[in-house]
Amino acid sequence: MIYQDDFIFIEREESEIPWIKIFTKTPFVELSDCDERTRNRLFEALLIAEKTMIEFYKPKKINIASFANYVPRVHLHVMARFETDSFFPEPMWGKKQREGKLDLPSFSEFCEILTRKLKNE
């Protein structure tokens, strides 16, 4: 667990790239099921996470996804993508393109910065 408050919690997805998942604390199935305060906090956290990843990792692109087929509750994937990661430009669920060559700053340092920013909002 990276962060939690009354509306959301954030976990790491183990991967070669920086990748987090932001869940609603209440197990809503669809975004339209969320109450307004939860939905607002979810999207606020998404934007904070995206901006923090951009500032900290300087990726080529941020990918954001929401499928929830296997885990049927509202959650968003936020991924920092690099031209030298194993799948770029394919999605992380796509066909592997190469052996990734990444030398990235500490994920734990990123989490500390992200947590500070989420608490200040």
C-alpha positions as CSV (number, residue, x, y, z in Angstrom):
1,M,0.0,0.0,0.0
2,I,1.4,3.3,-1.1
3,Y,-1.4,5.6,0.2
4,Q,-4.9,5.6,1.5
5,D,-7.5,8.1,2.7
6,D,-11.3,8.0,3.2
7,F,-12.0,7.6,-0.5
8,I,-9.1,5.9,-2.3
9,F,-6.1,3.7,-1.8
10,I,-3.1,3.2,-4.1
11,E,-1.0,0.1,-4.7
12,R,2.0,-0.7,-6.8
13,E,1.8,-3.0,-9.8
14,E,5.0,-4.9,-10.0
15,S,6.6,-4.1,-13.3
16,E,9.8,-2.9,-14.9
17,I,8.1,0.5,-15.3
18,P,6.7,2.8,-12.6
19,W,3.0,1.6,-12.4
20,I,0.4,2.3,-9.8
21,K,-3.3,1.4,-9.4
22,I,-5.7,3.8,-7.7
23,F,-8.7,2.1,-6.2
24,T,-11.9,3.5,-4.7
25,K,-12.2,2.4,-1.1
26,T,-15.8,1.5,-1.5
27,P,-15.9,-1.4,-4.0
28,F,-17.9,0.4,-6.8
29,V,-18.2,-1.7,-10.0
30,E,-18.5,1.2,-12.4
31,L,-17.4,4.8,-12.4
32,S,-21.0,5.9,-12.7
33,D,-21.7,4.0,-9.4
34,C,-19.3,6.3,-7.5
35,D,-20.7,9.1,-5.3
36,E,-19.5,12.6,-6.4
37,R,-16.9,13.0,-3.6
38,T,-15.3,9.6,-4.3
39,R,-15.2,10.3,-8.1
40,N,-13.7,13.7,-7.5
41,R,-11.0,12.3,-5.2
42,L,-10.2,9.5,-7.7
43,F,-9.7,11.9,-10.5
44,E,-7.8,14.4,-8.4
45,A,-5.4,11.6,-7.3
46,L,-5.1,10.5,-10.9
47,L,-4.0,14.0,-12.0
48,I,-1.6,14.3,-9.1
49,A,-0.1,10.9,-9.8
50,E,0.3,11.7,-13.5
51,K,2.0,15.0,-12.9
52,T,4.3,13.5,-10.2
53,M,5.3,10.7,-12.6
54,I,6.1,13.2,-15.3
55,E,8.1,15.4,-13.0
56,F,10.0,12.6,-11.3
57,Y,10.6,10.1,-14.1
58,K,10.4,12.3,-17.2
59,P,8.7,9.5,-19.3
60,K,8.0,9.6,-23.0
61,K,4.3,9.1,-22.2
62,I,1.9,8.4,-19.3
63,N,-0.6,5.6,-19.9
64,I,-3.9,5.5,-18.0
65,A,-6.2,2.5,-18.2
66,S,-9.3,1.2,-16.6
67,F,-10.5,-2.3,-17.4
68,A,-11.7,-4.0,-14.2
69,N,-12.6,-7.3,-15.9
70,Y,-10.5,-9.5,-13.6
71,V,-10.8,-7.2,-10.6
72,P,-14.4,-6.0,-10.9
73,R,-14.1,-2.7,-8.9
74,V,-13.3,0.8,-9.9
75,H,-9.5,1.3,-10.3
76,L,-7.2,3.2,-12.6
77,H,-3.8,2.1,-13.8
78,V,-1.2,4.9,-14.1
79,M,2.0,4.0,-15.9
80,A,5.1,5.9,-16.9
81,R,6.3,4.7,-20.3
82,F,9.7,4.9,-21.9
83,E,10.9,4.2,-25.5
84,T,13.3,1.7,-24.0
85,D,10.8,-0.3,-21.9
86,S,10.1,-3.8,-23.1
87,F,6.7,-3.1,-24.6
88,F,6.9,0.5,-26.0
89,P,5.0,1.6,-28.0
90,E,2.6,-1.3,-27.3
91,P,0.5,-1.3,-24.1
92,M,2.0,-3.2,-21.2
93,W,-0.5,-6.0,-21.9
94,G,0.6,-6.1,-25.5
95,K,3.4,-7.9,-27.4
96,K,6.9,-7.6,-26.0
97,Q,9.1,-5.6,-28.3
98,R,12.6,-6.0,-26.7
99,E,14.4,-6.5,-23.5
100,G,13.8,-3.3,-21.6
101,K,16.8,-1.1,-20.7
102,L,15.7,1.2,-17.9
103,D,17.8,3.0,-15.3
104,L,15.1,4.8,-13.3
105,P,15.1,6.8,-10.0
106,S,13.9,5.0,-6.9
107,F,10.3,4.0,-6.8
108,S,10.2,4.4,-3.0
109,E,11.3,8.1,-3.4
110,F,8.6,8.6,-6.0
111,C,6.0,7.2,-3.5
112,E,7.2,9.5,-0.8
113,I,6.8,12.5,-3.1
114,L,3.4,11.3,-4.3
115,T,2.1,10.7,-0.8
116,R,3.2,14.2,0.3
117,K,1.3,15.7,-2.7
118,L,-1.8,13.7,-2.1
119,K,-1.9,14.7,1.6
120,N,-1.5,18.4,0.7
121,E,-4.5,18.5,-1.7
